[in-house]
Amino acid sequence: MIDANIRSDVDSNKSAGKAMKQTSIQLDATITPEAMKLADAAMLNSLQQAAFNYFPKASNPRNGLVADTTRQGSPASIAVVGFALSSYPVAVEHGWIERDAAVQACLRSMRFFWHSDQSGSPEATGYQGFYFHFLDMETGARVWQSELSLIDTALLIAGMLTAATYFDASTPAEVELRELAERLYLRVDWRWAQYQGATVAQGWKPECGFLHYGWEGYSEAILLYVLGLGSPTHPFTAASFETWTVTYQWENLYGYDFLYAGPLFIHQFSHAWIDFRGIRDRFMREKRCDYFENSRRATYVQREYAIRNPHTFMGYADNCWGLSAGEGPSAGPRLIGGQQQRFFGYAARGVPYGPDDGTIAGTSITASLVFAPEIALPAMRNLHDAGTPQQVDALRFSGINASFNAPGDACWISEGEFGLDQGMTVLMIENYRSGLLWQLGRQSSILQTGLRRAGFKSGWL
C-alpha cells in the first residue's frame, strides 16, 4: 500500500513557489484544467514506463548486470544496477512486470555480486564489499581501469535495500532476496574508506591505492554517508559527516539563499531514496532550511539562469532549463553568437559558474518534479510537445543542444540512452505521484540509523 500521507505532502509542495516569478508558457485557453491533468498524467505514464523498459532491455539475463548505456559495447555500471533494483518495485506497482519476474531479476543481480571476486585485483569485481564502477557485461570483471567507487557502490546498495524492503513476502525467493541484500550491505567495510581520519575517500584503485581527494562541498554523497553511518558492522565514524559538512558553501544567487552545487543531479540523487522533508541536520537547522527545500530553491536558480541566459544560447527560457551531468557535443570550438564556444562532451554542467555549452539535460527537468512541479511540468510539456519525435525523446536523453547545429537545423541530441537518466526518471516520477520510494526509505532501519547518526532530527524521524 502507498502511504496517503506522502501523497498529500507532495501535493502541498505544489504551491510552494506561488510567490515566485511564474512561468510565461502560454497554454491554449480552450484546454481545461481537467484536460491538462489528464494530458500530464499520460505524459508521465509514457515517460516512466519507457524509462523502466530500459532495464530489462539492457540487462544480461545470466548475471543481472545492466549496461551503462545502450551504445554498442557499453560495460555495466554498478550504479545503474542499483537504479534497476529500485525500479522493479515501481514496475510491479504499475503492472508492467509480474512480481515473481521482478524478484528473479533482482535475485540474479544480488547473487552475482555476492559470489563476485572481492580480491581487489585489477581484474576483480570489487574489494572490501565495494565494487568497481564499470564491469564487463559478461564476466563482471573490472573494465576501463575504473575506480572502486564509493558513491556508485552506495547507489547499488540503495537499490538492494529498496528491493529488500518492498519484496517482503515469505516465499523462498523473497526470503533469499532479503537475506542477500542484508549480507551484501553488512559486508561493506565503510570504515576502511576513511583513510585519513574522518575523511572519506571518493575511490580506490589497485594500481595506486586511495584517490588523493575526498568529498568536498555539498554533493550526492549524502546518501553514501547515511548508508555508511547506518552500518552495524563497519560504520563510518561519527565525525565523518560533520567533517564533510564544514566544506559546504552557502550562497545567495538571484535572491535565493541555498546550499550551493552547480549541477542539478547533486540536488536530486539522494532524494530518490530519502525523504528529506522536515528533517534537518545541524547545518540545515542553523540555516532554518532542509535539503528538500534546498533542492527546490536550486531548481528555481536553474530556471532563473536560463531566463537570464548570460551566454545567449539558443533555446534557454523559462520553460527550457536544466544543467546537469550528461552527454553534450564533443567538438572543437566554433563561432556561436559572435564568440568562440567550447563544447565539453560528457560533463557535469552547472549553474551559474559553468561549465555551460548550451546543453540541457532533459531528465534533470523530470527529476525536479518533486521539488517544483509548478515550473517543471511546463518545461516538460515544452520539450514533450515540441512537435517532432526527436524533441519528444529529449526528455529521456542525456543532452539536447539547440546552439550546436546550424540555424534552422534540428537540435543536437545525445546518442543512445543512459541508465542513470532512466533510473532517475522512474524513481522521481514515482515519488512525485505516490511517494513509494520515500515510503520504503522511511521503513528502512538502516536509513533511520544513518540519518540519526548524521545528526538529523524532527519530521518523520
Buried (B, 14 or more C-beta within 10 A) or exposed (E): EEBEEBBEBBEEBEEBBEEBBEBEBEEEEEEEEEEBEEBBEEBBEBBBBBBBBBBBEBBBEEBBBBBBBBEEEBBBBBBBBBBBBBBBBBBBBBEBBEBEEBBBBBBBBBBBBBEBBBEBEEBBBBBBBBBBBBBBBEBBBBBEEBBBBBBBBBBBBBBBBBBBBBBEBEEEBBEBBBEBBBBBBBBBBBBBBBBEEBBBBBBBBBEEEBBEEBBBBBBBBBBBBBBBBBBEEBBBBEEBBBBBBEEBEBEEBBEBEBBBBBBBBBBBBBBBBBBBBBBBBBBBBEBEBBBBBBBBBBBBBBBBBBBEBEBEBBBBBBBBBBBBBBBBBEBEEEEBEEEEBEBBEEBBBBBBEBBBBBBBBBBBBBBBBBBBBBBBBBBBBBBBEBEEEBBBBBBBBBBBBBBBEEEEEEBBBBEBBBBBBBBBBBBBBBBBBBBBBBBBBBEBEBBBBBBBBBBBEEBBB
